[in-house]
Amino acid sequence: MNLVAHILGKLVNAAALLLAVLVLNFCLIHLAPGDPVQVIAGEMGGASAEVVAALRAKYGLDRTLFEQLMTYLHNVAGGDFGYSYYFNEPVLGLILQRLPATLYLAFSSLIAAVLVGTMLGVVSARRPNGLLSHGVTVLSLAGYAAPIFWTGLMLLLLFGSVWPILPVSGMADVVNPKTGFAYLLDVAKHLVLPSLTLALVFIAQYSRLARVNMIDVLSADYIRTARAKGLPETVVIVKHALRNMLIPIVTVVGLQFGNLFAGAVLVETVFSWPGMGRLVFDSILRRDYPTLMAVLFFSAMMVIAANIITDIVYRLIDPRIRAGAR
C-alpha cells in the first residue's frame, strides 16, 4: 500500500510538472527570435501582406500571447497538439509516427550501455591494478571524451566506405523493402550503428561508475563475511556485491535519460534515423512551433516516466528503502 501511495504521489507531481513544462515551453518558444509566418512565406517564394495576415489568422498568431497560451492549453487537455506549419498535418500523428523509432534507438542504446558498462566495471574491479582495469579506464575516458556526432561520423565513414558491411542511413531498406521477420532483421541491422554511437558514451560512464562502486562494495564487511563462510566467489559477486553495486547505477540511469534523448537528436541527424530527434532538428529550422512544443512535451513526459520507474526499481533493489517506508 505504501508503494501504491508513493506512486500516486509521484503521478500527481508529474502532472503538475508537465503543466509547468507546457507553459514554459510555450512562452520561451514564442518569445524566441524568428517568425514562422515569414519562414512559410519565404518557402512560398514571397507573399503579399494580405496572404501574411491570412496565415497569421489561420494559425492564431494574430492573437495576444496569453490568448494563444490559453487556447493551446485547452486544446492539449483534449489531446489536440495543433497542426504543423511545415509538415501540414496534425502534430500528434507526426509524434506517434516518429516516437517508436526514437524508443528503439534510446532503449537499445541504454540496455547495451548498462549491460556492457556494468560488466566491464565488475571485471576491472576484481583486479583494480591489473592490465585489464587500466585498459577499461583508458577506453572509458576516450569514449566519454569523444563527441557523439564525431563518433557517429567516424563509424559512418568506417562502415560506409572502408568496411561496408552495415547500412549507414535510414531505418530500413527502401530499395528492397521486406516484410515479416525479414523486416525486423533489416531494422535491427540498420539500428546497429546509431545504437552503438549513442551507447559508447554511456558505456564509458557506467563502466567507471560500476568499477568505483564495486571496489567499494568488495571491501565491505558483509563481503568478507560471505567469503569467510566459504561461499563461491561467483555467489559472492552476483548475490551479495552486484545487487548493492547496482543501486547508484540505477539512479544514474534515471537521471541520464534526458541526456540520452539529447544525444539521440545528434545521432538521428547523422544517420538519418527517422525519429523524434530528427523531427526536433527540422522543426527548429522551420520555426514549426506546434511540432517543437509537442516534441518537447513528449520528451519531458518520457524523462519524468523514466525517473518514476527508476524510483520504483530503486525501492525494489534496496530493502533499506522499503524498511524505511514501512
Buried (B, 14 or more C-beta within 10 A) or exposed (E): EEEEEBBEEBEEEBEEBBEEBBEEBBEEBBEEEEEBBEBBBEEEEEBEEEBBEBBBEEBEBBBEEEEBBEEBEEEBEEEBBBBBBBBEEBBBEBBEBBBEBBBBBBEBBBEBBBEBBBBBBBBBBBEBEEEEBEEBBEBBEEBBEBEBBEBBBEBBEBBBEEEEEBBBEBBBBEEEEEEEEEEEEBBEBBBBBBBBBBBBBBBBBBBBBBBBBBBBBBEEEEBEEBBEEEBEEEEBBEEBBBEBBBBBBBBBBBEBBBBBBBBBBBBBBBBEBBBBBBBBBBBBEBBBBBBBBBBBBBBBBBBBBBBBBBBBBBBEBBEEBEEEEE
